[in-house]
Amino acid sequence: MVTLDRLPIGKKSVIQRVNGQGALRRRLLDMGLTPHTRVMVRKVAPMGDPIEIYLRGYELTLRLEDAGQIEVEPLTEEA
């Protein structure tokens, strides 16, 4: 397993766990970052932070610090 902030651009994965506590965790879950959701990193800002991810039919921008709280399982090409 790897965290979302370490996923390469274009690699698809499935969220396994959302870490963090309190308001941060609630905010991530409210944005649709829930377990078993497919996500893909679309872009990385020129300085590396933030990143843009694609999930549930929309783009979402996250700080690397927040993306590091989300554990994902990369998908194989045929999945």
Secondary structure in CASP SS format (residue, H / E / C, confidence):
PFRMAT SS
TARGET T0000
AUTHOR 0000-0000-0000
METHOD secondary structure of the structure
MODEL  1
M C 1.00
V E 1.00
T E 1.00
L H 1.00
D H 1.00
R H 1.00
L C 1.00
P C 1.00
I C 1.00
G C 1.00
K C 1.00
K E 1.00
S E 1.00
V E 1.00
I E 1.00
Q E 1.00
R E 1.00
V E 1.00
N C 1.00
G C 1.00
Q C 1.00
G H 1.00
A H 1.00
L H 1.00
R H 1.00
R H 1.00
R H 1.00
L H 1.00
L H 1.00
D H 1.00
M C 1.00
G C 1.00
L C 1.00
T C 1.00
P C 1.00
H C 1.00
T C 1.00
R E 1.00
V E 1.00
M E 1.00
V E 1.00
R E 1.00
K E 1.00
V E 1.00
A C 1.00
P C 1.00
M C 1.00
G C 1.00
D C 1.00
P C 1.00
I E 1.00
E E 1.00
I E 1.00
Y E 1.00
L E 1.00
R C 1.00
G C 1.00
Y E 1.00
E E 1.00
L E 1.00
T E 1.00
L E 1.00
R C 1.00
L H 1.00
E H 1.00
D H 1.00
A H 1.00
G C 1.00
Q C 1.00
I E 1.00
E E 1.00
V E 1.00
E E 1.00
P E 1.00
L C 1.00
T C 1.00
E C 1.00
E C 1.00
A C 1.00
END
